[in-house]
């Protein structure tokens, strides 16, 4: 995961076919982008939704930016927010 605390399209199974591009949206792969279709390589859709419950809250057809600039001193849990980038 990009900062050790969040999932992103950089680790998604849909970043395999077109080097540097998302197979679904055709956008450039980034450690700070995410969409509802995320799943780890070899992971089923259902398994991804169970492991990463936040995916259930994301809208279909929308790419989100992951903002991990929030600092939580002394908090071992990752802190980040998801911001809508645009519809595709």
C-alpha positions as a Markdown table, in Angstrom:
| # | Residue | x | y | z |
|---|---|---|---|---|
| 1 | Unk | 0.0 | 0.0 | 0.0 |
| 2 | Unk | 1.2 | 3.4 | -0.9 |
| 3 | Unk | 2.0 | 4.7 | 2.6 |
| 4 | Unk | 1.6 | 1.4 | 4.3 |
| 5 | Unk | -1.9 | 2.3 | 5.3 |
| 6 | Unk | -4.3 | 2.4 | 2.4 |
| 7 | Unk | -5.3 | 0.5 | -0.7 |
| 8 | Unk | -4.8 | 2.1 | -4.2 |
| 9 | Unk | -4.8 | 1.3 | -7.9 |
| 10 | Unk | -1.0 | 0.8 | -7.7 |
| 11 | Unk | -1.7 | -2.6 | -6.0 |
| 12 | Unk | -4.9 | -3.5 | -8.0 |
| 13 | Unk | -5.4 | -6.5 | -10.2 |
| 14 | Unk | -6.7 | -4.2 | -12.9 |
| 15 | Unk | -3.3 | -2.5 | -13.4 |
| 16 | Unk | -1.8 | -5.4 | -15.3 |
| 17 | Unk | -2.7 | -5.3 | -19.0 |
| 18 | Unk | -1.7 | -1.8 | -20.1 |
| 19 | Unk | 1.6 | -0.8 | -18.5 |
| 20 | Unk | 1.1 | 2.2 | -16.2 |
| 21 | Unk | -2.7 | 2.4 | -17.0 |
| 22 | Unk | -5.8 | 1.1 | -15.3 |
| 23 | Unk | -7.5 | -1.6 | -17.4 |
| 24 | Unk | -10.9 | -0.3 | -16.5 |
| 25 | Unk | -10.6 | 3.5 | -16.7 |
| 26 | Unk | -7.5 | 4.0 | -18.8 |
| 27 | Unk | -6.1 | 6.4 | -16.3 |
| 28 | Unk | -2.5 | 6.5 | -15.1 |
| 29 | Unk | -1.8 | 4.2 | -12.2 |
| 30 | Unk | -1.1 | 6.0 | -8.9 |
| 31 | Unk | -0.6 | 5.1 | -5.2 |
| 32 | Unk | -3.1 | 7.8 | -4.4 |
| 33 | Unk | -6.1 | 6.8 | -6.6 |
| 34 | Unk | -8.8 | 4.2 | -5.9 |
| 35 | Unk | -12.1 | 3.1 | -7.3 |
| 36 | Unk | -14.9 | 0.7 | -6.2 |
| 37 | Unk | -13.6 | -2.1 | -8.5 |
| 38 | Unk | -10.3 | -2.5 | -6.5 |
| 39 | Unk | -9.1 | -5.9 | -5.7 |
| 40 | Unk | -5.8 | -7.4 | -5.0 |
| 41 | Unk | -4.3 | -9.8 | -7.6 |
| 42 | Unk | -6.0 | -13.2 | -7.3 |
| 43 | Unk | -8.7 | -11.8 | -5.0 |
| 44 | Unk | -12.4 | -12.2 | -5.8 |
| 45 | Unk | -14.8 | -9.3 | -5.9 |
| 46 | Unk | -16.5 | -10.7 | -2.8 |
| 47 | Unk | -13.3 | -11.2 | -0.9 |
| 48 | Unk | -12.1 | -7.7 | -1.6 |
| 49 | Unk | -15.4 | -6.2 | -0.3 |
| 50 | Unk | -15.1 | -8.3 | 2.9 |
| 51 | Unk | -11.5 | -7.3 | 3.5 |
| 52 | Unk | -11.8 | -3.7 | 2.5 |
| 53 | Unk | -15.2 | -2.6 | 3.7 |
| 54 | Unk | -14.7 | 1.0 | 2.6 |
| 55 | Unk | -15.1 | -0.2 | -1.0 |
| 56 | Unk | -18.8 | -0.7 | -0.3 |
| 57 | Unk | -19.2 | 3.0 | 0.4 |
| 58 | Unk | -17.7 | 4.1 | -2.9 |
| 59 | Unk | -19.9 | 5.0 | -5.9 |
| 60 | Unk | -19.6 | 3.0 | -9.1 |
| 61 | Unk | -17.9 | 4.8 | -12.0 |
| 62 | Unk | -16.1 | 7.3 | -9.7 |
| 63 | Unk | -12.3 | 7.5 | -9.2 |
| 64 | Unk | -11.2 | 8.8 | -5.8 |
| 65 | Unk | -8.0 | 10.5 | -4.6 |
| 66 | Unk | -6.6 | 9.1 | -1.4 |
| 67 | Unk | -5.4 | 12.0 | 0.9 |
| 68 | Unk | -3.1 | 10.8 | 3.7 |
| 69 | Unk | -1.8 | 14.2 | 4.7 |
| 70 | Unk | -3.7 | 14.1 | 7.9 |
| 71 | Unk | -1.4 | 13.6 | 10.8 |
| 72 | Unk | -2.4 | 11.6 | 13.9 |
| 73 | Unk | 0.5 | 11.6 | 16.4 |
| 74 | Unk | 0.6 | 8.5 | 18.5 |
| 75 | Unk | -2.1 | 6.8 | 16.4 |
| 76 | Unk | -0.9 | 3.4 | 15.0 |
| 77 | Unk | -3.9 | 3.2 | 12.7 |
| 78 | Unk | -3.5 | 4.7 | 9.2 |
| 79 | Unk | -5.3 | 8.0 | 8.8 |
| 80 | Unk | -6.6 | 9.0 | 5.3 |
| 81 | Unk | -9.6 | 10.4 | 3.6 |
| 82 | Unk | -11.1 | 9.6 | 0.2 |
| 83 | Unk | -12.0 | 12.5 | -2.1 |
| 84 | Unk | -14.0 | 12.2 | -5.3 |
| 85 | Unk | -11.9 | 13.0 | -8.4 |
| 86 | Unk | -14.4 | 12.5 | -11.2 |
| 87 | Unk | -16.9 | 10.2 | -12.9 |
| 88 | Unk | -15.9 | 8.0 | -15.7 |
